[in-house]
Amino acid sequence: MKTYPGELGDIQEKDIMKDIEIMSMASVHFFCVLSIILSAVVPAFLLEKFSVLGTHLTWLCICSVSVAAVNIIASVVLKPNPSPKRNSLSHKVTRFLKSCLYFMISCLLFHTIVVLYGAPLLESVLETFLFAALLSTFTTLRCLCLLGLNLQAWIRVFSKNGAMSIWDSSLQITTVCSIVGAWLGAFPIPLDWDRPWQVWPISCSFGATFGYVAGLITAPLWIYWNRKQLTYKSK
């Protein structure tokens, strides 16, 4: 097939724009990874007797807040999926409150699922809820930042060939890696090793965190490597 100079220029321009978008996404992922590392290092200098194992619930809160802050700031600055309409202040406040409600529902949903998979029902309720909040931060919060409140967009992204942008592909990879990591982290708990990190929900939260970090690192590399083959439908 013959390619005309104008068409070749358009293809090159699209490739450049795609590379720039990948770099932006990789930068956000870098700061997310950095926030997780700092959440384990910085509090040790500020809080007495702080450790990821010894004060695990404190670390869960700090890690969740740190990752949430990075994702929210990145969505405000980069606007990966900007709204075509200009929103009023009241609309922004309403959207913020709805986002908080969606996040809380996600925490309760993850909490319920984790209990159904074997977590204590009445004991360690706080531990289970904070673990659910961590999972929601790695998954639901990113959906809220990248896709907004459009549940149809959420369903589309996680359906087969539903990604319409590089950010959608990134969301798929990080979400799946986080959930799979949490699931794999549950395997050592029933083993009779008598290790401190086998206490609920330490190994699961570590698994979710390592899975999330693996997704953050893998997503830009995989998308960049396959950028020539990735074709997205128009929104």
N, C-alpha and C positions, 0 to 999 in steps of 0.2 A: 504494500500500500504506500502510495506516494505521500510524503509529508511536506507541507508547504512551510515557508519560512515563518509566517504568522502563527501557524499551529505549533511549530517547534518552540517559538518564543513563549506561547501560552503554557506549554508543557513544562518548560524550564522554570517559568515563574511559579507555577503550582508546586513544583518540586522544592523551590526555595522557600515558599511559604510553609510547606509541610515540614521542612527541616527546622525552620524557625519555631514552629509550634511544638515540635518534638523537644527542642532545646528549652522552651518555656516550661513544658511539662517536666522535663528532667530536673530543672532548677527547683520547681515546687517539691518534687520527690526528694531531692537532696536535703531541703530544709526540713521535710517531714522526718527523714532519717536522723538528721542532726538533732531535732527536737526530742526524739526518743533517747538518743545517747545522752543529751544534756539532762534529761529528766532523771537519769540514773546517776549522774555525776555531780551536778550542781547542788542538789539538796543535801548531799553529804557534807558540804561546807557550811550550810545554813541551818540545818536541823540536827539536833543532838541525837546520836545513836541511830541515824538513818541508814538503812540498807535496803536493797531491793527485796531481799529475803526476809529480814527481820521486821521491817515495817512495810510489808508488801501492799497493804491496803492504801497506805499513804502514797506509795509509788504509783499504784493504779490511778489514783486521782490526779496526781501530777502529770503522768504520762498522757492521760485522756485530755486534760486541759491543754497541754502543750501541743499535741497533735491537732486538736480542734482549733486552736488559735491560728496555727500555720495554714490550715485549710481554709478557714474563714477569711483571713487576710489575703490569701492567694486568690480566692474567688472574687473578692472585691477589687483587687488590683488588676488582675488579668482578664476577668470577665470571659471565661472560656465559652459560655453560652449566654451572650447578652440578650436581654429582652428587647424586642423591637419597639416597645411602647415606653413612653416616659411615665414613670410611676410617681404618684403623689406620696407625701409623707405618711398619710394615713394608710395607704396601700402597703408601704414598706413596713410599717409597724405591724399591720395585720399579717403580712407574710412572715415576719420574724416570729410572731407569736405562734402561728401555725407550724413553723419549722420546729420550734421548741416542743410543741405538742407531738409532732411526728417523731421527734427524737425520743421523747419520753415513752411513746407507744412502742417504739423499737426496743427500748431498754426492757420494758415489761414483756414484750414478745420473746426476746432472746432469753430473758430470765425464765420464762415458762418452758421454752424449748430445752434449755439446759437442765431444768429440773426433770423434765420428761426423759432426758437421756441419762439420768441417774444422780444428779446433784442432790444434796440434802434439801428436803422440802421445808422443814421448820428450823433446822440448825444452819448456821452460816448463811443466813438470809442476806446480810449486808455484803458478805464476800461474793455471793452469787450475783447480787445486783450490780456491784461495782465491776465485776467481770463482764456482765451484760452491757454495762455502759461503755467499757473499753471496746467491746466488739461493735457496738453501735457507732462509736467514734471512728473506727476503722472502715466501716461499711456505710451505714445509713447517713452519717454526717457528710461523707463525700458525695453521696447521691444528692443530698439537699444542696450542697455547694455547687455541684456541676449540672444538676438536672432541675433543680428547683422543686416545686410542689406538684409537678405534673406526674401523676402516678402512671399514666400511659407511657410516658417517656421512660420511666423506670422499668416497666414491663418490656418495652421495646429493646432497651439496652441489654437486658439479660435473656432475651430470646435469641434464637439462632440467627446469625448474620444481622443482628439488630443495631450494631454500632454505626453511628453516622459521623463520627469524628474520632480523632486521635485520643481525645479526652475520654470518649466512651469506651474505647478499647482499654485504656489505662484503668478505668473504673472496673471493667470486667475482671481484669487480671488481679488487681489489688484486693477486690472483694472476695474472689474465689480463694486466693492464697491465704487471706486472713481466716476465713471459715475453716478451710482444710487444716491450717496450722493449729487452730484451736481444737479441732477434732483429734488430730494426731497427738496433741499435748495431753489428752486424757488417758492415753494408753498406759503410762507409767504409774498412774495413781493406785490401781488395785494391786500392784506388784509388792511383794513383801521385801522391800529393800530398806525400809525405815530411814529414808532420806528426808531432810528438812524441806526440800523443794517438792516433795510428793503431797504436801498438805494442800487441800483444796483452797483456792483455785490456781495455785502458783504455776504448776506445769502447763495448765491450759492457757493462762494469760501469757506465759512465755511463748507457748506455741503460736498463739494468735499474733503476738508481737513479731516473732521471727518470720511468720508467714507474711505479715504485712510488709515488713522490711524487704523480704525476698520479692514480693510483688512490686514494691516501689523501685527496686533495682532492675528487675527483669523487664518490666513494662517498657521503659524507654529503649532498652537494648533490643527487645523483640520487635517493637514497632519500627525502630530505625532499620533493623535488618530486613524487615519485610515491607518497607515503605513503598517499594515499587509495585508490590502485589496488592497492597491495600487500596481498595476502591470503595468510597463511601457514597451512599445514596444521599441525594439532596434532602434537606429537612423540609 
